[in-house]
């Protein structure tokens, strides 16, 4: 689902959503949304759904809609609000839709790798959106090479989602539903899939349930989404989570469910720390409440003699509230965030680039001058951001800066849909806590203990994926020599298909007859 693009590193000098483009924080793979609701404006419901999931991916956005005869796919690079306007949404008519907001983790950040992916089938067409990252992409690509006609090929996108889409579409003698139940047990890694043909909405979650996926009810239909916050924005009531190893199908006959694998829950612990919206319900816990409890535990484990607790907005805010409540130290706003930095393509001058963190945060000198501060943040990746932040706070008059982190040290990479820095770049991978403290010039530094973090979630430890913190990977990892996130590009797998039938990744086509579908490219 992803990328190895230099764009996210700020190498082109453009303003990005990162506080420091040279110290990009952890990024999630994607947000997915699907709706089956005859009589409703499903394109606009999907727009608002993926808008609510924008925090999960900011590289590209797309929506696929079916009117019962054909599927139309519209996608482009950029934020949801940049890709779609009223005229575009009004042109997407139907009773069934899926949407996607992408941050890439397998495959380059290009239009061809944007989602939903599209592919014709023997009986029509389908579109698919994916949150997560697969670990056996090379094996799946080899499967696809075996079923493809070697004499009639077209290029394929270089992401794991396109490979799954093509394999799912290969069902000459079965239905989409039957083909999915055959294929899904062979797909390994983290996946929350939402897909559709002309008549039915489907959703499936990997047996470990690493990435979230929830089910909601509309008055006249059903919704599936990465987070409950997306249900709230479209007025859907939360029913339950899609279970690990479960596939659901929704059409005019109602909702039906199938098990394609036994559940072995390993929900991503980092979702609680950073990735999910604070207003989302996850494992029957409001994420905001979990983060406040993390802050309380930080205050008990790492107290400080200080005058003010301030968060690094926005992800540090709930834990800072908890720290202040537990410690009795007043909570305050000491940093003002510019929320719109990531929404411009204006190139800053070299002088502005050198300001670094000030593009994103500005200190309130009147609040922090002369104060001993406790600064609460969600994680430390390379340490560059914290180092620059502490320098800025000291320049603004802070007497002391005590840093508290609401996650344990991140020491291992994620292969299941979060894009961390490489192991060599992770500051905690080679330094002790005190060495990190000295590196970032903090007066003290405290990370929450892993067991305390787990306890704050109320989820049993054995049901959580903690790999980035303790190195215990719940799903076997791919061969590192296969290229990791760039596996399909590095292997130069060019899986091709009959160009009269359409393509794998939803390139602009003009298909006629049989309701095969169309994919629309923005001019």
C-alpha positions in Angstrom: 0.0 0.0 0.0 2.9 2.2 0.1 6.0 3.9 -1.0 9.6 4.6 -0.8 9.2 8.1 -2.1 11.5 11.0 -1.3 8.6 13.4 -1.3 7.7 12.6 2.3 11.2 13.4 3.4 10.8 17.0 2.3 13.6 16.8 -0.3 11.8 19.0 -2.7 11.5 21.8 -0.1 7.7 21.8 -0.1 5.8 22.3 3.1 4.5 19.0 4.4 2.3 17.8 7.2 5.4 16.8 9.3 6.5 19.1 12.0 10.0 18.6 10.7 10.2 17.2 7.1 13.6 15.7 7.9 12.1 13.8 10.9 8.9 12.4 9.6 6.8 10.7 12.3 5.1 7.3 11.9 2.6 7.2 9.1 -0.3 4.9 8.8 -1.1 3.1 5.5 -4.6 4.2 4.7 -8.2 4.8 5.6 -11.0 2.8 3.9 -14.7 3.3 3.7 -17.6 1.6 2.1 -21.4 2.2 1.9 -24.4 0.2 0.6 -27.4 2.5 0.7 -29.9 2.6 -2.2 -31.6 6.0 -2.4 -28.8 7.8 -0.7 -26.1 10.0 -2.2 -23.4 7.4 -1.7 -20.6 9.4 -3.3 -21.0 12.2 -0.9 -21.3 9.9 2.1 -18.1 8.3 1.0 -16.4 11.7 0.5 -17.3 12.6 4.1 -16.2 9.2 5.3 -12.7 9.4 3.9 -12.5 13.0 4.9 -13.0 11.8 8.5 -10.1 9.3 7.8 -7.8 11.9 6.3 -5.3 11.5 9.2 -4.6 7.9 8.0 -3.3 9.0 4.6 -2.7 12.3 2.8 -1.1 11.3 -0.5 -4.0 10.4 -2.6 -7.8 9.8 -2.5 -10.3 8.0 -4.5 -13.9 6.9 -4.7 -15.6 4.1 -6.7 -19.4 4.1 -7.2 -21.7 1.5 -8.8 -25.1 2.2 -10.3 -25.9 -1.5 -10.7 -24.6 -1.6 -14.3 -21.1 -0.3 -14.1 -18.4 0.9 -11.7 -16.9 4.4 -12.0 -13.6 5.1 -10.2 -12.3 8.6 -9.6 -9.0 9.2 -7.9 -6.1 11.6 -7.8 -3.1 12.7 -5.8 -3.7 15.0 -2.9 -6.0 15.5 0.0 -9.7 14.4 -0.1 -10.8 18.1 -0.3 -8.3 18.7 -3.2 -9.3 15.7 -5.2 -13.1 16.1 -5.1 -15.5 18.9 -5.8 -19.3 19.1 -6.0 -19.3 18.6 -9.8 -17.2 15.4 -9.5 -19.3 14.0 -6.7 -22.5 14.8 -8.6 -21.3 12.7 -11.5 -20.8 9.6 -9.4 -24.3 8.2 -9.1 -25.2 4.9 -7.6 -26.3 2.9 -4.6 -22.9 1.4 -3.6 -19.5 3.0 -3.1 -16.1 2.6 -1.5 -13.4 5.2 -0.8 -9.8 5.4 0.1 -7.3 7.9 1.6 -3.8 6.7 1.0 -0.4 6.8 2.6 1.8 4.4 0.7 3.8 1.5 2.3 4.2 -0.8 -0.8 4.6 0.8 -4.2 5.6 4.4 -5.1 3.4 7.4 -4.4 2.1 7.8 -7.9 -1.4 8.2 -9.5 -1.2 4.6 -10.8 -0.9 3.3 -7.2 -3.7 5.4 -5.9 -6.9 3.6 -4.8 -9.5 2.1 -5.1 -7.9 -0.3 -7.6 -10.1 -1.5 -10.5 -10.3 -4.7 -12.5 -12.8 -6.3 -14.9 -14.0 -9.8 -14.0 -15.6 -12.5 -16.2 -19.0 -11.2 -15.1 -18.5 -7.4 -14.6 -15.9 -5.6 -12.7 -14.7 -4.8 -9.1 -12.9 -2.1 -7.2 -10.9 -2.6 -4.0 -9.4 -0.4 -1.2 -6.9 -1.7 1.3 -5.5 -0.6 4.7 -2.4 -2.5 5.9 0.6 -4.1 4.3 1.0 -7.6 3.1 4.0 -9.8 3.8 3.7 -12.3 0.9 3.3 -9.8 -1.9 6.0 -11.5 -4.0 4.3 -14.9 -3.6 0.9 -13.4 -4.6 2.5 -11.7 -7.6 4.0 -15.1 -8.7 0.5 -16.6 -8.4 -0.8 -13.8 -10.6 1.9 -14.4 -13.2 0.8 -18.0 -13.5 -2.8 -17.2 -14.2 -2.1 -14.2 -16.6 -2.0 -14.8 -20.3 1.7 -14.3 -21.3 0.7 -13.1 -24.8 -1.8 -10.5 -23.7 -0.4 -8.3 -20.9 -0.6 -4.8 -19.6 1.5 -3.1 -16.9 0.4 -3.5 -13.3 0.7 -1.1 -10.5 3.6 -1.7 -8.1 1.5 -2.2 -4.9 0.2 -5.2 -3.1 -3.4 -4.0 -3.4 -3.4 -4.3 -7.2 -2.1 -7.8 -7.1 -4.9 -8.9 -4.7 -7.4 -7.1 -6.9 -6.3 -8.9 -10.0 -6.3 -12.3 -8.2 -9.8 -11.6 -6.8 -11.1 -10.8 -10.2 -9.9 -14.1 -11.6 -13.0 -16.2 -11.0 -14.4 -17.5 -14.4 -16.4 -20.3 -12.7 -17.3 -18.8 -9.3 -18.8 -15.7 -7.8 -16.8 -12.9 -6.3 -17.8 -14.0 -2.9 -16.7 -17.6 -3.5 -13.4 -16.5 -5.0 -12.7 -14.2 -2.0 -13.2 -17.1 0.4 -10.7 -19.1 -1.7 -8.1 -16.3 -1.9 -8.2 -14.6 1.5 -6.7 -17.6 3.4 -3.7 -17.3 1.1 -3.1 -13.6 1.8 -0.7 -13.0 4.6 0.1 -9.8 6.5 -2.1 -6.9 7.7 -5.2 -6.1 5.7 -8.5 -4.5 6.1 -10.1 -4.8 2.6 -13.2 -3.1 1.4 -14.3 -4.0 -2.1 -17.3 -4.1 -4.4 -18.7 -5.4 -7.6 -21.7 -3.9 -9.4 -24.2 -5.1 -6.8 -22.5 -6.0 -3.5 -20.3 -4.4 -0.9 -17.6 -6.6 0.7 -15.2 -6.2 3.7 -12.6 -8.5 5.2 -10.1 -8.3 8.0 -6.9 -10.4 8.4 -7.0 -13.2 11.0 -4.8 -11.1 13.4 -7.1 -8.0 13.0 -4.0 -5.8 13.1 -5.6 -2.8 11.3 -9.1 -1.7 12.5 -12.4 -2.2 10.5 -15.9 -1.5 11.8 -19.5 -2.0 10.8 -22.2 0.7 11.0 -25.9 0.9 10.2 -27.7 3.6 8.3 -31.5 4.0 8.3 -31.4 2.7 4.7 -28.2 0.9 4.4 -24.8 -0.2 5.9 -21.4 1.3 6.3 -17.9 -0.2 6.8 -14.9 2.0 7.8 -11.5 2.0 9.3 -12.7 3.9 12.4 -15.9 4.8 14.1 -15.3 8.5 13.6 -16.1 7.9 9.9 -19.4 6.4 11.0 -20.2 9.4 13.1 -19.7 11.9 10.4 -22.2 10.2 8.0 -24.8 9.5 10.8 -24.3 5.8 11.0 -24.7 3.9 14.3 -21.8 1.7 15.3 -22.8 -2.0 15.3 -19.5 -3.8 16.0 -16.0 -4.4 14.7 -15.5 -6.7 11.8 -13.9 -9.7 13.4 -10.4 -10.9 12.6 -10.7 -13.6 9.9 -14.2 -12.4 9.0 -15.6 -11.4 5.6 -19.0 -9.6 5.3 -21.1 -9.1 2.2 -23.9 -6.6 1.9 -26.5 -6.4 -0.9 -30.3 -6.3 -1.5 -30.6 -9.6 0.4 -29.1 -8.0 3.5 -25.8 -8.7 5.4 -24.2 -12.1 5.6 -20.9 -13.1 7.1 -18.3 -15.8 6.5 -15.2 -17.0 8.4 -12.2 -17.5 6.1 -9.7 -18.1 9.0 -9.7 -18.7 12.7 -9.2 -15.4 14.6 -5.8 -14.8 16.3 -6.2 -11.2 17.5 -3.1 -9.0 17.4 -4.5 -5.5 17.3 -1.9 -2.8 16.6 -0.9 -1.2 19.9 0.3 2.0 18.1 -3.2 2.7 17.0 -4.0 3.6 20.6 -0.9 5.7 20.9 -1.0 7.8 17.8 -2.7 6.5 14.6 -6.4 6.5 15.5 -8.5 9.6 16.0 -9.1 10.4 19.7 -12.9 10.3 19.2 -12.8 6.8 17.7 -14.0 3.7 19.6 -11.5 0.9 19.5 -11.8 -2.5 21.3 -14.7 -0.9 23.3 -12.5 1.9 24.5 -12.6 5.6 23.5 -9.1 6.3 22.2 -9.0 9.7 23.9 -9.7 8.0 27.3 -6.9 5.5 26.7 -4.5 8.3 26.0 -5.5 10.3 29.1 -4.9 7.2 31.1 -1.5 6.8 29.5 -0.7 10.3 30.7 -1.8 9.5 34.3 0.5 6.5 34.3 3.4 8.6 32.9 2.9 11.0 35.8 3.0 8.3 38.4 6.1 6.6 36.8 8.0 9.8 35.9 7.0 12.7 38.2 8.6 16.1 37.7 9.0 19.3 39.7 7.5 21.6 37.2 5.2 24.6 36.8 3.3 23.7 33.6 2.3 20.6 31.5 2.1 21.3 27.8 1.4 18.9 24.9 3.0 18.8 21.5 -0.2 19.2 19.5 -2.3 17.4 18.6 -1.2 13.9 19.3 0.3 14.7 22.7 -2.8 16.5 24.0 -4.8 13.7 25.7 -1.8 12.3 27.5 -0.8 15.8 28.6 -4.2 16.3 30.1 -3.8 13.0 32.0 -0.4 13.9 33.2 -1.6 17.2 34.5 -4.6 15.6 36.3 -2.5 13.0 38.0 0.4 15.2 38.9 -1.6 18.3 40.0 0.6 20.5 37.8 -1.4 23.0 35.7 -2.1 22.1 32.1 -1.5 24.8 29.6 -1.2 25.6 25.9 2.4 26.5 25.3 2.7 25.7 21.6 0.4 26.9 18.8 0.1 24.7 15.7 -0.4 25.8 12.2 -2.9 23.2 11.0 -2.7 24.2 7.3 1.0 23.7 6.6 0.4 20.4 4.9 -2.2 21.8 2.5 0.0 24.0 0.4 2.3 23.4 -2.5 4.0 26.7 -2.3 7.8 26.3 -2.2 9.3 28.1 0.8 12.6 29.9 0.3 15.8 28.6 1.8 15.5 31.1 4.6 12.0 29.8 5.5 13.1 26.2 5.3 15.9 26.8 7.8 13.2 27.8 10.3 12.2 24.2 10.3 9.9 23.4 13.2 8.6 27.0 13.3 6.7 26.4 10.1 4.5 24.1 12.2 4.7 25.2 15.8 5.2 28.5 17.5 5.8 28.9 21.3 3.6 31.2 23.4 6.4 33.1 25.2 4.1 34.8 27.7 3.0 31.3 28.8 6.3 29.5 29.0 8.9 32.2 29.9 10.5 31.4 33.2 8.6 28.1 33.6 9.7 24.6 34.3 7.8 22.6 31.6 6.7 19.0 31.2 6.3 18.5 27.4 4.2 15.5 26.4 4.6 13.9 23.0 3.5 10.6 21.5 6.8 9.2 20.3 10.4 10.0 19.4 11.6 8.7 16.0 14.9 10.2 14.9 15.0 12.8 17.7 15.4 15.8 15.3 12.0 17.2 16.0 12.3 17.0 19.8 15.8 18.5 19.7 14.6 21.5 17.6 11.5 21.9 19.8 13.4 22.0 23.0 15.8 24.5 21.6 12.9 26.7 20.6 11.3 26.4 24.0 14.6 27.4 25.7 15.0 30.3 23.4 11.5 31.4 24.4 12.5 31.5 28.0 11.7 28.0 29.4 13.8 27.4 32.6 13.6 23.6 32.3 12.2 21.1 29.8 11.1 17.7 31.0 10.0 15.4 28.1 7.4 12.6 28.6 6.6 10.1 25.8 3.3 8.2 25.7 4.8 5.2 24.0 7.8 3.0 24.8 11.0 3.5 22.7 10.4 2.5 19.0 13.2 0.1 18.2 11.9 -2.1 15.4 10.4 -1.4 12.0 6.7 -2.2 11.2 5.9 -4.6 8.3 2.1 -4.3 8.8 1.2 -0.9 7.6 3.0 1.8 9.6 5.9 3.6 7.9 8.5 4.3 10.5 12.1 5.4 9.8 14.6 2.7 9.0 16.1 0.8 12.0 19.4 2.6 11.6 17.5 6.0 11.8 15.5 5.1 14.9 17.3 6.9 17.7 16.1 4.4 20.4 17.7 1.6 18.4 21.2 2.6 19.4 21.0 4.8 22.4 20.0 4.4 26.0 17.2 6.7 27.4 19.8 8.9 29.1 21.8 9.2 25.9 18.6 10.2 24.1 17.9 12.7 26.8 21.3 14.3 26.3 21.0 14.1 22.5 17.8 16.2 22.5 19.0 18.4 25.4 16.1 17.6 27.8 16.4 18.1 31.5 14.7 14.7 32.0 13.1 12.1 29.7 10.6 9.4 30.5 8.9 6.8 28.2 5.9 4.9 29.4 6.6 1.3 30.2 5.3 -1.2 27.7 3.2 -3.1 30.3 1.7 0.1 31.6 0.8 1.1 28.0 -0.9 -2.3 27.5 -2.8 -2.0 30.8 -4.1 1.4 29.7 -5.7 -0.1 26.7 -7.5 -2.8 28.7 -6.7 -5.2 25.9 -4.9 -8.4 26.9 -1.2 -8.2 26.0 -1.3 -11.4 24.0 -4.0 -9.8 21.8 -1.9 -6.9 20.8 0.9 -6.5 18.1 3.8 -4.8 20.0 6.4 -5.5 17.4 7.7 -1.9 17.0 8.3 -1.9 20.8 9.5 -5.4 21.6 10.5 -7.0 18.3 7.9 -9.8 18.5 6.3 -10.1 15.1 3.0 -12.0 15.2 3.1 -12.8 11.4 6.2 -14.3 9.8 8.2 -11.6 8.0 9.0 -11.6 4.3 12.5 -12.4 3.0 14.3 -9.0 3.4 16.2 -9.7 0.1 12.9 -9.4 -1.8 12.8 -5.6 -1.6 10.5 -4.8 1.3 8.2 -2.0 0.4 9.5 -1.8 -3.1 9.2 -5.5 -3.7 7.2 -5.2 -7.0 9.3 -2.4 -8.3 12.7 -3.8 -7.4 11.7 -7.2 -8.9 10.4 -5.4 -12.0 7.4 -7.7 -12.1 5.5 -6.6 -15.1 2.2 -8.6 -14.8 0.1 -7.8 -17.8 -3.4 -8.5 -18.9 -5.6 -8.3 -22.0 -5.8 -4.7 -22.9 -9.3 -5.2 -24.3 -10.5 -6.2 -20.9 -9.2 -3.3 -18.9 -6.3 -3.0 -16.4 -5.3 -3.8 -12.9 -4.8 -0.4 -11.3 -7.7 1.6 -12.7 -5.9 3.5 -15.5 -8.3 5.5 -17.6 -10.2 3.1 -19.9 -13.4 3.2 -21.9 -15.1 -0.1 -21.5 -18.4 -0.9 -23.1 -20.9 -3.7 -22.8 -21.6 -6.1 -20.0 -21.4 -3.5 -17.3 -17.6 -4.0 -17.2 -17.1 -0.6 -15.7 -15.0 2.5 -16.2 -12.1 4.2 -14.4 -12.0 8.0 -14.7 -8.7 9.8 -14.6 -8.8 13.5 -13.5 -7.4 15.6 -16.3 
